[in-house]
Amino acid sequence: MTTLNQGIIQEAADYIKQQSGAIPEVGLILGSGLGVLADHIENPITIDYSDIPHFPKSTVEGHAGELILGTVGGRQVVLMKGRFHMYEGYGPEITAFPVRVMKELGVSKLLVTNAAGGINTSFRPGDLMLISDHLNLTGTSPLIGANDNNLGPRFPDMSEAYSRRLRSLARDVAGELNITLQEGVYAGLLGPAYETPAEIVMLRTIGADAVGMSTVSEVIVARHTGIEVIGISCISNMASGILDQPLSHSEVMETTELVREKFLGLVLTLIPKL
């Protein structure tokens, strides 16, 4: 993939517009095992990532590699069923490229979800955590390099990376549905190896409540472009060293399957209110 610029973003967006004349208001990025939300989109139009100019390919189990446009509760949405990760060999600007395309399509709100390891010992597998903030521990940024002021400012403000307004809305919805919603700081690491117990102790010490290998680049780019963001983590397992058991991707997939109904109830009720 070549260096990102407005022309490349426009080419990808133009292709998507040719497949669907809809103008999406809300963007959705689904994490490992959370793609079931795609089954609830009304009047869906599905586009394989491989068909979209300049889009990378998703190579991870639980990430289907499809862009879906349609409606949820009367709101026009564009949904990524599967995301891209730096551990797949992509730079941070590539993992977040779809967010720039979403902005070009008309998106003003972004809901990001992920499967994460619980660091806060009051959490349990199957909990949903509203992301209040993040720690970018990937060692890089999608904004490195020359800045295009047409895409966003050179030094974007990250003091409210995850919208206070949307978080308040999510808490209200969770209360209405009688869903316990945790809240905390998400630490984004490079991966793909799971963290060591010592690393988890370090992450807890610096304020992390959950840890994963995605999300932060997407959110940085969303804020760079002026998109309002809300994030939800599914606590799929307790992080390394907490329960004295090995970690596996299959456990992540099993837990997200168990939390399906709670996750769907929250998100499907929330989207029309965004």
LINKA-V220560 format. One record per run of one state. SS is the DSSP state (H for helix, E for strand, C for the rest). FROM is the first residue (numbers start at 0). TO is the last residue. If there is no record, write none. Layout:
SS:FROM:TO  SS:FROM:TO
This chain:
C:0:4  H:5:18  C:19:24  E:25:29  C:30:33  H:34:39  C:40:40  E:41:47  H:48:50  C:51:64  E:65:71  C:72:73  E:74:80  C:81:84  H:85:87  C:88:90  H:91:94  C:95:95  H:96:104  C:105:107  E:108:117  C:118:126  E:127:135  C:136:162  H:163:175  C:176:179  E:180:187  C:188:195  H:196:204  C:205:208  E:209:211  C:212:214  H:215:224  C:225:226  E:227:237  C:238:247  H:248:257  C:258:258  H:259:270  C:271:273
